[in-house]
Amino acid sequence: MSFLTNEQIQNAKTFIFKNGRLLERKLWEHFFENGSAQDCLKALRAYQNTDGGFGNGIEPDLLCPDSSAVGAEFAMHVLDLLGCHDGDIVIGLVGWIVANQNEAGYIDHPPKKMLDFPHQHWWRNPDQERILMLAGIMKKWGIDEPAFFGKVRSFYQTTSLPPVERYYGYPHFAYLKYCAESDEDQAKLATMTARLPAFLTMHKQHFPLLSRGWVYAKDYVDKAVWIEAANVFQESLQEDGGVRTIYPDLPWWRPIWTLNGCVLLNSGFNL
């Protein structure tokens, strides 16, 4: 099923190539023009540090060169889009995640040099639950790190389910989807799943099912729900080719969100 017209696809490309980074351009070429996946990985590696982690502005609101947990999440989303779950780039990234997990089970935040570089103020807040997202994706990829997952489990047991209105509750969802160990975990996943219709309506301007955080919820909604999500995205594409945003002060995100939506629609959500 095609949701985007040829004109919208061409306009989106023009917008992304005019406003996006090399990474977004190469991803567009790969998914829409038979471009090389290796070229995408080369662009992604530009953000990877020698320690294996990702920083250097891969998360556009955090320009610190240091590796960070959110940098890892961004990179893992790209790798998941590409279906790249092994190789040197993944080995380095997983090695960084495991090496930087503290005894409490999460990765310390903020990075040491963050305050020396431009960043949005919210990145001064704690980011402990990010580890749940990283663990979920690692489990999805079949990564075998028992000690790591054990410490994540201990941390998870200190947390509570996020309220339905909280957009950034997706780490819990990913963790429960891929790392559930008990009937209680399954019950919590069922609770979050039951909330999805209300959540998706509440946050439709964020295009959750077409985002790096909530795309993993696609398996828990019926076809009519994701068709509605696709229609909302399609109707939000503007004359300049980019998707409408409720964050006009963060224009660097528009090409990223535009790319995510177009790629996920084009792929039929086949992550």
Summary of the structure (lengths in Angstrom):
residues: 271
radius of gyration: 18.0
end to end distance: 16.9
largest distance: 52.1
contacts: 853
relative contact order: 0.13
helix: 61%
strand: 3%
